[in-house]
């Protein structure tokens, strides 16, 4: 049984059809990276998975449970789906530690002390134990995103969805975030929308190339980079790789 | 002294009611659906557009005529609260709108319900952001309690009036009124100081507005 399974996901905004039937699945512990040009519905797809924007058609299954079913309590499900945002979305009035512990306290109803302890563990995991008492505005972009990752991890999710987690960061801060994500690979099931080709190549078990609302092609990084089935996949990867200073022939 | 106490009680109760109600109105206006938002919009317009004295008379005399007899004191609290809630709804609404929507989304992805997100994420920030405007609203309500004298509420100004109406004190109108003015002034300064302190204490780091040159 897959950890996450998407079956024929369709999503429209008004008359604009963003997703035109997306199907794939993730096994426990797998890391998959979604790439593709802007506007192809990558972020929309992530929001369809955790039902922030429920799909119009199709099913999402999480660990054997159909979560597109309207009768389930979606708040219970969302605890199990971590989400890391492009622009962090930390709670500005809370310290780094409180940002991580608030979900444990208010959603998981953990004791305050226990939640703090757990939150501290997660901050340590992302290398921010010394920033625990700082507020989001006092942190660098990379630190903010690491808090965002710790916040997702603390909930003990079955899967974490990353929505371009490094796109809002200065180039020199991207590394620290990718390093944290790399450290999670294999331990946590991850689905990442990203343009970081280095990460996709070295960490992903599979690269999913999306274009115009479809999955055009998916496969292991080696194959996708070296001899993709579709010409378009090669073109796109080549373009991105050049842009991000990756040598395709390496 | 009894007058001062009544002034403080009027301010206190009307502000508490207006703050809670104003917050509900603001939430309703931002998160509510069609008929509710329109009703709140009209409510805000009406109570910001009608003079306080008219509101007082409507609540006290107007409701009295249709059989709802309120004590002048209660009528004054309701009147002040009705008007202040309309203003506070605006204060809170602008604060809500200044908080990035992403924080609400983040709260929901953690599994919080809409209500939990409002209580734990939105309101704490809304209150912090609203302190300066709220402190302004406080001074307005405090000073406007004096209009309750028109309903015969024995608040500070009316009690002062009763004192200088005594023939023996007739020559002291000016000093008595000056004392009244000073008392209002001192309360305003005091409370503004306290709120300023609270604002500093609970400020969100990095959200101070500052320009060094």
Interface residues (C-beta under 8 A of the other chain):
Chain A: X50 X52 X75 X76 X77 X78 X79 X81 X82 X83 X85 X87 X88 X89 X90 X91 X92 X93 X102 X103 X106 X107 X134 X135 X136 X137 X138 X151 X155
Chain B: X99 X100 X102 X103 X105 X106 X107 X108 X109 X110 X111 X112 X113 X116 X120 X121 X124 X125 X128 X204 X205 X206 X207
